[in-house]
Amino acid sequence: MFSLPRKVATKLAPLSSNLRFFSSFSKILKSFNPTNPLEGAPTIPNTWYTSQVFYEKEIEHIWKKSWVLVDSQLDLKVKGDYRTGEVFDQPYIIMNTDNGIKAFYNVCLHHGAVIESKPKGHCDQIQCQYHGWTYNIDGQLIKCSSMKGSTNFNMKEKKLKPINSYQYGTLFFLNFDENAHTDTTEFQGMLKTFENHHVHYKFDPLFKDYSYVKEEDYIMNCNWKIFVDNWLDGGYHVQFLHKQLTKEVTVKEFTSTNYHKTNYQDAPGESERIGDHLIYSFLYPNTMISTYRPWIDVTTIHPLGVNKCIVKMKWLVSKEKKNDTKFIDESIKQSKNIQDEDVTMSQLVHRGMKSNGFHTGRYSPSKESGIYEFHKNVYKDLIKAL
């Protein structure tokens, strides 16, 4: 039997592994046909939710190239105010600088340590606790010790790497694609449909008359797309899963409207918390906002792995109700109950996705056009990787 010399085989092994990785991803992606009419279309296969290969491509071609919401109540009023966070292993710091609100990678240029570990605060400068490298609020390196004798090192040329950012009202988005700043037309179009839809129903899209109440994080043992699917099913699951919510909304009158990478679900409201109308908004890939008259839930989702994600919720209340503690407590309780039900169901769906008993399902033509559009957007972003 012919065998390659050991040195040649060693060099070819990584190439062979990469080819198998690419072949596996291509096969999984192309097992979905986005041109099928909704009425006859099978859903995406379970491997879209369970494949590590597929997940890694999503991080590179969706999450690192899309405008993702990282803060829904950004309040950096004074120079030096900051907030930090991390999404898909990318630590960031948002700072009120001499040149406005800016975002940087929260990573020291010396040995890569995360610089600021506090979630928020105020400073005149930030210093890495590892070796003391220090940066001003514009990200410029201003002090580093023990570098005497270094060649090709100019401290004035060292600055924290910026991250593209976009602020819409109190919503703050980041885009980790270095070329994203060249054209924000698509994203601005998404925000314009958000604005138009809210104005049409006499809501303020900037939420100027709402104030922060509380926030909570949910670690979920499911693929991130499962939770988005749950959001976009046109109220299909409400009558079965959310018995309390059926007392607050007219489920039979749910409508779902799709625009480019956005979806809006509307229904008449029938409770004090919801008022006369609700809008469930989705901005691809991670922004979900429940807009009610006196109350708003802002939900963001970020992947933590192929089998895990984190959902961050913030609750806002209108100025008319901000001193009504009974209303606020009851609204939080009802919102959390709904979220707990969605978390439980999303995790049950993920368990089923790993079963040999399921491969693809079907879309409900009257309810799930939003899910189908979401899946097609994932496909469009990932086909660029081939």
Long-range contacts (C-beta under 8 A, 24 or more apart in sequence): 21-53, 24-51, 24-53, 25-51, 25-53, 25-54, 25-57, 25-385, 26-386, 28-53, 28-54, 29-54, 29-57, 29-379, 29-382, 29-383, 29-386, 32-375, 32-379, 34-375, 34-376, 34-379, 34-380, 38-363, 38-365, 38-368, 38-369, 38-372, 39-365, 41-362, 41-363, 41-372, 42-360, 42-361, 42-362, 43-360, 43-361, 43-362, 43-363, 43-371, 43-375, 44-360, 44-375, 44-378, 45-359, 45-360, 46-353, 46-354, 46-355, 46-358, 46-359, 46-360, 48-225, 48-375, 48-378, 49-223, 49-225, 49-226, 49-306, 49-350, 49-353, 50-223, 50-306, 50-307, 50-353, 50-354, 51-306, 52-306, 54-306, 55-223, 55-303, 55-305, 55-306, 57-382, 57-385, 58-303, 58-378, 58-382, 59-88, 59-303, 60-385, 61-381, 61-382, 61-384, 61-385, 62-285, 62-378, 62-381, 62-382, 63-87, 63-88, 63-176, 63-285, 63-302, 63-303, 64-88, 64-90, 64-176, 64-177, 65-175, 65-176, 65-177, 65-180, 65-381, 66-175, 66-284, 66-285, 66-286, 66-381, 67-166, 67-173, 67-174, 67-175, 67-180, 67-187, 67-190, 68-173, 68-174, 68-175, 68-285, 68-286, 68-287, 68-300, 68-302, 69-171, 69-172, 69-173, 69-283, 69-286, 69-287, 69-300, 70-94, 70-172, 70-173, 70-174, 70-300, 71-170, 71-171, 71-172, 72-170, 72-171, 72-172, 72-289, 72-298, 72-300, 72-314, 73-170, 73-212, 73-298, 73-314, 73-316, 74-101, 74-167, 74-170, 74-171, 74-172, 75-170, 75-212, 76-101, 78-122, 79-137, 80-122, 80-123, 80-124, 80-137, 81-120, 81-121, 81-122, 82-116, 82-120, 82-121, 82-122, 82-123, 82-126, 82-137, 83-119, 83-120, 84-116, 84-117, 84-118, 84-119, 84-120, 85-119, 87-174, 87-302, 88-302, 88-303, 90-176, 92-163, 92-174, 93-126, 93-160, 94-165, 94-172, 95-137, 95-139, 96-137, 97-137, 97-138, 97-139, 98-137, 98-138, 99-138, 101-165, 101-167, 101-172, 102-138, 102-139, 102-162, 102-165, 103-162, 103-163, 103-164, 103-165, 103-174, 104-139, 104-160, 104-161, 104-162, 104-163, 105-160, 105-161, 105-162, 105-163, 106-160, 107-160, 107-161, 108-133, 109-133, 109-141, 109-158, 109-160, 110-144, 135-159, 135-160, 168-206, 169-205, 169-206, 169-207, 169-208, 170-206, 170-207, 171-287, 186-260, 186-261, 189-260, 190-259, 190-260, 190-261, 190-262, 190-283, 190-284, 191-283, 193-259, 193-260, 193-262, 193-264, 194-262, 194-281, 194-283, 197-257, 197-264, 197-279, 197-281, 198-279, 198-281, 198-291, 201-266, 201-277, 201-279, 203-279, 203-291, 207-296, 207-316, 209-318, 209-319, 210-296, 210-316, 210-317, 210-318, 210-319, 211-316, 211-317, 211-319, 211-322, 212-314, 212-315, 212-316, 213-314, 213-315, 213-316, 213-317, 213-328, 213-332, 214-314, 214-315, 214-332, 215-312, 215-313, 215-314, 215-315, 216-312, 216-313, 216-336, 217-310, 217-311, 217-312, 217-313, 218-310, 218-311, 218-312, 218-313, 218-339, 218-343, 219-304, 219-308, 219-309, 219-310, 220-308, 220-309, 220-310, 220-311, 220-343, 220-346, 220-347, 221-307, 221-308, 221-347, 221-350, 222-307, 222-308, 222-309, 222-346, 222-347, 222-349, 222-350, 223-303, 223-306, 223-307, 223-309, 223-350, 223-353, 224-286, 224-301, 224-302, 224-303, 224-309, 225-374, 225-378, 226-346, 226-349, 226-350, 226-353, 227-301, 227-309, 227-311, 227-342, 227-346, 228-282, 228-285, 228-288, 228-301, 228-374, 229-349, 229-371, 229-374, 230-342, 230-345, 230-346, 230-349, 231-280, 231-282, 231-288, 231-299, 232-256, 232-263, 232-265, 232-282, 232-368, 232-370, 232-371, 232-374, 233-364, 233-367, 233-368, 233-370, 233-371, 234-265, 234-364, 234-366, 234-367, 234-368, 234-369, 234-370, 235-265, 235-267, 235-367, 236-364, 236-367, 236-368, 237-345, 241-341, 241-342, 241-345, 242-338, 242-341, 244-334, 244-337, 244-338, 245-334, 245-338, 247-271, 248-273, 248-274, 248-334, 249-274, 249-278, 254-367, 256-367, 256-369, 256-370, 258-369, 258-370, 258-373, 261-377, 263-370, 263-373, 263-374, 265-370, 269-293, 272-327, 273-327, 273-330, 273-331, 273-334, 282-370, 282-374, 284-374, 284-377, 285-377, 285-378, 293-318, 294-318, 294-320, 294-321, 294-327, 295-321, 295-331, 295-335, 297-335, 307-350, 311-339, 311-343, 313-339
